[in-house]
Amino acid sequence: MKLELVDPYSSEAERIWRDLEVASRPAYFLTWAWMSNWLAQLPRAHVPWLAVVVAGGAPLAAFFLAKRSIIRSKVVPSRSLYFNTVGVQRIDMLWLEYNGLLGRDMPLTELLPLLPHGWDELYLPALRENAFGGVTTTADTRVVIDRRVPAHYVDLERAREKGYLALLSGQTRSQVRRAQREAGEVTLEIARDSKQALDIYSEMVALHTTQWRAKGKPGAFADPWFDRFHRRLITNRFAHGEIELVRARHAGGPIGCLYNMVHDGHVLQYQSGFATFANEKLKPGFITHAAAIEHAAARGRRVYDFLAGDQRYKMQLATDSTTMVWARVQRRRLRFLVEDQLRRWRAQRQQLSGPSRPG
């Protein structure tokens, strides 16, 4: 096997990716629909290569590979590779999830020797838990697990069989029903065309931003690059049935808006925005999600996925969960051992200093 680097904007790159996509049926974040939108929006200074694993003259697997030199912990240099990301926070905040190889999966012991020479660290964000058959240490590398994050979801086949609310805990079911009573008659609006989808999207962004500014934070859409990416995705992919914008209303006005991707029977609940109510029993998230979940079940879809995050509402409204892993593969370099020691020293120093004693 060997690794070939291909111009990501070439017709060859699109052909390779689309062929592997048909064979492997990946998550939406690894489809050409998502990736081509990403490539179209990337600043040219941060464009990755398409890395193609080739055997016998045929592509087996592919991924996008970026390289950057960074300084870790303010003192440790690292020649870093980025897997399906670019290593720039404002761009990687798109939160690609269910990451992995497109095409044939393979263990890291097979992939790492194929990578270009001269790297110290490989970033593997938001991996499916079983990607690469599990991320494990090799003879000349070590694996650092930065975090494991649950991804809660609703099994819509069970929801169709038993009714969605029946699958929830008694307390959550009671809260949803109480919220529905407080709201009165709720209308669920599903965008019929890209124009309506963009209208709902704009309202969602406004609601989302208001929520987060009330918490002293800018919200996900504060960066114009992020907003442009999604407006372009909606415009170009809505007609293909991949994008769903949902709005819940009652007599008092909007309750909430949802921005979903739909792929292979999975509804990926990507972003949301909810109105604020003085009545704490009127839970806009519960109302909007419950209505959207029941709609998805009625449409014959298989999974309603809240994506990665341990927020309490996701646990309450889900029926099942999986795990995503953020990992780094590091070459066994002295600099990383020094960094580990520096981190331990800082932690010990902080513990010894303790909180300031009141005067």
C-alpha positions in Angstrom: 0.0 0.0 0.0 1.0 3.6 -0.5 -0.4 7.1 0.2 -0.9 9.4 -2.7 -1.6 13.2 -2.2 -4.1 14.6 -4.7 -5.2 18.2 -5.4 -8.5 18.4 -3.5 -9.9 20.7 -6.2 -9.2 18.3 -9.1 -11.9 16.2 -10.8 -9.8 13.2 -9.7 -10.4 14.1 -6.1 -14.1 14.3 -6.5 -14.3 11.0 -8.4 -12.2 9.2 -5.8 -14.3 10.5 -2.9 -17.6 9.9 -4.5 -16.7 6.3 -5.5 -15.5 5.5 -2.0 -18.6 7.2 -0.5 -20.9 4.9 -2.5 -19.0 1.9 -1.2 -18.8 2.9 2.4 -22.0 4.9 3.2 -20.3 7.3 5.7 -21.9 9.8 8.1 -23.1 13.0 6.4 -20.0 14.9 7.6 -17.8 12.6 5.3 -20.0 12.9 2.2 -18.9 14.9 -0.8 -21.8 17.2 -0.2 -20.3 18.4 3.1 -16.7 18.2 2.1 -17.1 20.0 -1.2 -18.8 22.8 0.6 -16.0 22.9 3.1 -13.3 23.0 0.4 -15.2 25.8 -1.5 -15.2 28.0 1.7 -11.7 27.3 3.0 -9.1 30.1 2.9 -6.5 29.1 0.4 -3.8 29.3 3.1 -5.4 26.4 4.9 -6.4 24.0 2.1 -5.4 20.3 2.9 -4.4 17.6 0.5 -6.6 14.7 -0.3 -4.7 11.7 1.0 -5.6 8.5 -0.8 -4.5 5.0 0.3 -3.8 3.0 -2.8 -3.3 -0.7 -3.3 -2.9 -2.5 -6.6 -3.5 0.8 -8.4 -7.0 1.2 -6.8 -8.1 3.6 -4.0 -8.9 1.8 -0.8 -9.5 4.7 1.5 -9.2 8.5 1.6 -9.1 11.4 4.0 -8.1 15.1 4.0 -4.7 15.8 5.5 -3.4 19.2 6.6 0.0 20.1 8.1 0.9 22.9 10.5 3.8 23.7 12.8 2.5 24.8 16.2 3.8 25.6 19.6 2.2 23.5 22.4 2.1 24.6 26.0 3.8 27.9 24.8 7.2 26.1 24.6 6.9 22.7 22.8 7.2 22.8 19.0 5.1 20.2 17.1 4.9 19.4 13.4 1.3 18.5 13.4 -1.0 16.6 10.9 -4.7 17.1 11.0 -7.2 14.4 9.9 -10.2 15.8 8.0 -9.6 19.1 9.7 -7.0 21.9 9.2 -5.9 22.8 12.7 -7.4 26.3 12.7 -9.9 26.7 15.5 -12.3 29.0 13.8 -12.5 26.7 10.8 -12.6 23.4 12.7 -15.4 24.8 14.9 -17.7 23.4 12.2 -17.6 20.3 14.4 -17.3 17.5 11.9 -18.4 14.4 13.8 -18.3 10.6 13.3 -14.9 11.2 11.8 -12.9 8.3 10.2 -11.5 7.0 7.0 -13.7 7.1 4.0 -13.6 3.6 2.4 -11.9 0.6 3.9 -11.1 1.0 7.6 -7.7 0.0 8.8 -5.7 0.0 12.0 -3.3 2.8 12.7 -0.5 0.3 12.5 -1.2 0.2 8.8 -1.9 3.9 8.2 0.8 5.6 10.2 3.8 4.2 8.1 2.1 5.6 5.0 2.0 9.2 6.2 4.4 11.8 4.8 7.7 12.0 6.7 8.6 14.7 9.3 5.5 14.8 11.5 5.4 14.7 15.3 1.7 14.5 16.1 -1.5 13.5 14.3 -4.8 15.0 15.5 -7.8 12.7 15.2 -10.9 14.7 16.3 -14.4 13.4 16.8 -13.7 9.9 15.8 -16.3 7.1 15.8 -15.4 5.0 18.8 -14.5 2.1 16.5 -12.6 4.1 13.9 -9.3 2.4 13.0 -10.5 -0.6 15.0 -9.9 1.5 18.1 -7.1 4.0 18.6 -4.1 2.2 20.1 -0.5 2.8 20.9 2.2 1.4 18.6 5.9 0.7 19.1 7.1 4.2 18.1 4.0 6.2 19.0 1.7 6.9 21.9 -1.9 7.8 21.9 -3.3 10.7 24.0 -7.0 10.7 24.5 -8.0 14.3 25.0 -11.7 13.5 25.6 -14.4 11.0 25.2 -17.8 12.5 24.6 -21.2 10.8 24.5 -23.4 11.2 21.5 -27.0 10.7 22.5 -29.7 9.6 20.0 -33.3 8.4 19.7 -34.0 5.0 18.1 -36.9 6.0 15.8 -37.8 2.4 15.1 -38.6 1.9 18.8 -40.4 5.3 18.8 -42.6 4.1 16.0 -43.3 0.8 17.8 -44.1 2.1 21.3 -44.5 5.9 20.9 -41.7 8.3 21.5 -42.8 9.6 24.9 -43.3 6.1 26.2 -39.5 5.5 25.8 -38.6 8.4 28.1 -38.3 8.3 31.9 -41.4 9.1 33.8 -40.1 12.5 35.0 -39.0 13.6 31.5 -42.2 12.4 29.9 -44.2 14.4 32.5 -42.1 17.5 31.8 -42.6 17.2 28.1 -46.4 16.8 28.4 -46.6 19.7 30.9 -44.6 21.9 28.5 -46.9 21.0 25.7 -50.0 21.8 27.7 -48.5 25.2 28.7 -47.8 26.0 25.1 -51.2 25.2 23.8 -51.6 24.2 20.2 -48.2 23.9 18.5 -47.6 24.0 14.8 -44.6 22.3 13.3 -43.3 24.0 10.1 -41.0 22.0 7.9 -39.2 24.1 5.2 -40.5 23.1 1.7 -37.8 24.9 -0.4 -34.4 26.5 0.1 -35.9 30.0 0.5 -38.1 29.0 3.4 -35.2 27.0 4.8 -33.0 30.1 4.8 -35.8 32.0 6.5 -36.1 29.5 9.3 -32.3 29.3 9.5 -32.1 33.1 9.9 -34.7 33.0 12.7 -32.8 30.1 14.4 -29.5 32.1 14.3 -31.3 35.1 15.9 -32.8 33.0 18.6 -29.5 31.1 19.2 -27.5 34.4 19.4 -29.9 36.0 21.8 -29.7 32.9 24.1 -25.9 32.9 24.1 -25.5 36.6 24.5 -27.7 36.4 27.6 -25.0 34.1 29.0 -22.2 36.5 28.1 -21.1 34.4 25.0 -21.2 35.2 21.3 -22.8 31.9 20.1 -21.8 29.6 17.3 -22.8 32.0 14.5 -20.7 35.0 15.5 -18.0 34.2 13.0 -19.2 35.2 9.5 -17.2 32.3 8.0 -19.3 29.8 9.9 -22.6 31.5 8.9 -21.5 31.6 5.2 -20.6 27.9 5.2 -24.1 27.0 6.4 -26.0 29.4 4.1 -24.1 27.9 1.2 -24.8 24.4 2.3 -28.5 25.0 2.7 -28.7 26.8 -0.7 -26.9 24.0 -2.6 -28.1 20.9 -0.8 -31.6 21.5 0.3 -33.1 20.3 -3.0 -31.2 17.0 -2.5 -33.2 16.2 0.6 -30.1 16.5 2.9 -31.1 19.6 4.8 -34.1 20.1 7.1 -35.1 23.3 8.8 -37.9 23.0 11.4 -39.8 25.7 13.2 -42.3 25.2 16.1 -44.9 27.9 16.8 -47.8 28.5 19.1 -50.3 31.4 19.5 -47.6 33.5 21.2 -45.1 33.2 18.4 -42.1 31.1 17.7 -41.0 28.4 20.2 -37.9 27.1 18.6 -36.1 26.3 15.3 -33.9 23.4 14.4 -31.2 22.9 11.7 -30.8 19.3 10.8 -28.9 17.2 8.2 -30.7 14.1 6.9 -28.7 11.3 5.5 -29.2 7.5 5.2 -32.2 7.5 7.6 -30.3 9.6 10.2 -31.5 13.0 11.3 -28.4 14.9 12.7 -29.6 17.7 15.0 -26.8 20.1 14.2 -28.0 23.5 15.7 -30.9 25.1 17.4 -32.4 28.3 18.7 -35.2 28.7 21.2 -37.4 31.5 22.4 -37.2 32.5 26.1 -40.3 32.3 28.3 -40.9 33.6 31.8 -43.0 30.4 32.4 -40.3 27.9 33.4 -42.7 25.0 32.7 -42.9 25.9 29.1 -39.7 24.3 27.9 -39.1 25.3 24.3 -36.4 22.7 23.7 -38.5 19.8 24.9 -41.5 21.0 22.8 -39.5 21.5 19.6 -37.4 18.4 19.8 -40.3 16.1 20.8 -42.3 17.4 17.8 -39.4 17.0 15.4 -38.6 13.5 16.7 -42.2 12.4 16.2 -42.2 13.9 12.7 -38.9 12.0 11.9 -40.4 8.8 13.2 -43.6 9.3 11.1 -41.3 9.8 8.0 -39.8 6.4 8.5 -36.4 7.6 9.5 -34.2 5.5 11.7 -32.2 7.7 14.1 -32.6 11.2 15.5 -29.1 12.1 16.6 -28.3 14.9 19.1 -24.6 14.6 18.2 -21.7 14.9 20.6 -22.3 16.6 23.9 -23.2 15.8 27.5 -25.9 18.4 28.0 -28.6 17.2 30.3 -31.5 17.7 27.8 -29.8 15.3 25.3 -29.6 12.6 28.0 -33.2 13.2 28.9 -34.7 13.1 25.4 -32.5 10.3 24.0 -33.0 6.6 24.2 -29.5 5.4 23.5 -25.9 6.8 23.1 -22.6 6.1 21.6 -19.2 7.7 22.1 -16.9 10.0 20.1 -13.2 10.2 20.8 -10.8 13.2 20.4 -7.3 11.7 20.2 -3.7 12.6 19.2 -1.1 10.2 18.0 2.4 11.4 19.1 5.8 10.2 18.0 7.9 9.3 21.0 9.7 12.6 21.2 11.6 13.9 24.2 9.7 17.2 23.8 6.4 15.6 24.6 7.8 14.0 27.8 9.1 17.4 28.8 5.6 18.8 28.1 4.0 16.1 30.3 6.5 16.9 33.1 5.8 20.6 32.8 2.0 20.0 32.9 2.4 17.8 36.1 4.6 20.5 37.7 2.1 23.2 37.0 -0.8 21.1 38.4 1.2 20.3 41.6 2.1 23.9 42.0 -1.5 24.9 41.7 -2.5 22.3 44.2 0.2 23.4 46.7 -0.7 27.1 46.4 -4.4 26.4 47.0 -7.1 29.1 47.3 -6.2 32.3 48.9 -6.9 32.4 52.7 -9.2 35.3 53.7 -7.6 38.1 55.6 
